[in-house]
Amino acid sequence: TVGKRGHEKVFTGIVEEIGKIKEIKKGPASAVFTVAADKILEDTAPGDSIAVNGVCLTVTDLTDSQFEADVMHETIERSSMGDLETGSFVNLERAIKAGGRFGGHIVSGHIDTCGTIADLRRENNAVIVEIKTPANILKNIVKKGSIAIDGISLTVAYVKEDGFAVSIIPHTGQQTILLNKKKHDTVNLECDVIGK
């Protein structure tokens, strides 16, 4: 899909900034999310796409310190967007522009499913995060392949019968919200588009 300003609605899974939910206005079939941000608002205009925890949203309005986006009922039901509340922190990434750096993998911003954090444990300087995943999604997850968790491009460390694990290095842990999550928390999952 091509965005309003002509760039592709594709992300890399390299989180640019951690934002904060300022307000959620819920309607009968949708909601309007207001997200406080800084860096990602540079060179952003209404109609542009921003991934919020890996969910592609279209900017409907913005100021120099926040943006608004409509979130449809289906998106709230199929992702962890329904778990967010005022004060929640979120991973933010702008859609890439043609000729831009491509540091992660191709991420569409269309969530395949939600997973549940089964375990977080320290291993040397990294943290292993195990994610319980529905069986129908596991066929698309392979060891050493890519996966987007809450919009973060990560490499699959291993696959188990009921899920998979990733290893979070200190830099990724500091630049994203993943290690702020706890066991049993829900995360958005998007399998590698090439693997699908």
Solvent accessible surface area in square Angstrom, and as a share of the most:
residue,aa,sasa,rsa
1,T,125,0.73
2,V,90,0.52
3,G,8,0.08
4,K,155,0.66
5,R,104,0.38
6,G,53,0.51
7,H,20,0.09
8,E,87,0.39
9,K,50,0.21
10,V,38,0.22
11,F,1,0.00
12,T,6,0.04
13,G,1,0.01
14,I,87,0.44
15,V,18,0.11
16,E,49,0.22
17,E,28,0.13
18,I,63,0.32
19,G,3,0.03
20,K,87,0.37
21,I,1,0.01
22,K,103,0.44
23,E,75,0.34
24,I,32,0.16
25,K,106,0.45
26,K,153,0.65
27,G,40,0.39
28,P,148,0.93
29,A,64,0.49
30,S,39,0.25
31,A,2,0.01
32,V,41,0.24
33,F,4,0.02
34,T,6,0.03
35,V,0,0.00
36,A,27,0.21
37,A,12,0.09
38,D,102,0.53
39,K,98,0.42
40,I,0,0.00
41,L,14,0.07
42,E,109,0.49
43,D,94,0.49
44,T,18,0.10
45,A,29,0.22
46,P,59,0.37
47,G,12,0.11
48,D,9,0.05
49,S,2,0.01
50,I,1,0.00
51,A,4,0.03
52,V,0,0.00
53,N,1,0.00
54,G,2,0.02
55,V,6,0.04
56,C,25,0.15
57,L,10,0.05
58,T,56,0.33
59,V,2,0.01
60,T,63,0.36
61,D,77,0.40
62,L,43,0.21
63,T,72,0.42
64,D,127,0.66
65,S,59,0.38
66,Q,41,0.18
67,F,1,0.00
68,E,46,0.21
69,A,0,0.00
70,D,66,0.34
71,V,1,0.00
72,M,105,0.47
73,H,97,0.43
74,E,113,0.51
75,T,38,0.22
76,I,37,0.19
77,E,118,0.53
78,R,132,0.48
79,S,11,0.07
80,S,4,0.03
81,M,1,0.01
82,G,39,0.38
83,D,97,0.50
84,L,22,0.11
85,E,117,0.53
86,T,93,0.54
87,G,29,0.28
88,S,25,0.16
89,F,106,0.44
90,V,0,0.00
91,N,3,0.02
92,L,1,0.00
93,E,8,0.04
94,R,62,0.23
95,A,9,0.07
96,I,41,0.21
97,K,91,0.39
98,A,107,0.83
99,G,88,0.85
100,G,42,0.40
101,R,227,0.83
102,F,94,0.39
103,G,62,0.60
104,G,28,0.27
105,H,20,0.09
106,I,69,0.35
107,V,2,0.01
108,S,30,0.20
109,G,3,0.03
110,H,124,0.55
111,I,21,0.11
112,D,37,0.19
113,T,24,0.14
114,C,37,0.22
115,G,3,0.03
116,T,50,0.29
117,I,0,0.00
118,A,38,0.30
119,D,44,0.23
120,L,50,0.25
121,R,94,0.34
122,R,164,0.60
123,E,91,0.41
124,N,140,0.72
125,N,102,0.52
126,A,11,0.08
127,V,14,0.08
128,I,8,0.04
129,V,0,0.00
130,E,22,0.10
131,I,2,0.01
132,K,113,0.48
133,T,9,0.05
134,P,55,0.35
135,A,86,0.67
136,N,100,0.51
137,I,18,0.09
138,L,23,0.12
139,K,157,0.67
140,N,36,0.19
141,I,9,0.05
142,V,93,0.53
143,K,124,0.53
144,K,142,0.60
145,G,18,0.17
146,S,33,0.21
147,I,1,0.00
148,A,2,0.02
149,I,0,0.00
150,D,0,0.00
151,G,7,0.06
152,I,6,0.03
153,S,25,0.16
154,L,17,0.08
155,T,77,0.45
156,V,0,0.00
157,A,26,0.20
158,Y,63,0.24
159,V,58,0.33
160,K,90,0.38
161,E,170,0.76
162,D,69,0.36
163,G,3,0.03
164,F,1,0.01
165,A,0,0.00
166,V,0,0.00
167,S,48,0.31
168,I,2,0.01
169,I,95,0.48
170,P,57,0.36
171,H,117,0.52
172,T,24,0.14
173,G,14,0.13
174,Q,131,0.58
175,Q,85,0.38
176,T,7,0.04
177,I,7,0.04
178,L,0,0.00
179,L,56,0.28
180,N,107,0.55
181,K,36,0.15
182,K,139,0.59
183,K,109,0.46
184,H,136,0.61
185,D,46,0.24
186,T,44,0.25
187,V,0,0.00
188,N,0,0.00
189,L,0,0.00
190,E,4,0.02
191,C,1,0.01
192,D,25,0.13
193,V,62,0.36
194,I,140,0.71
195,G,54,0.52
196,K,108,0.46
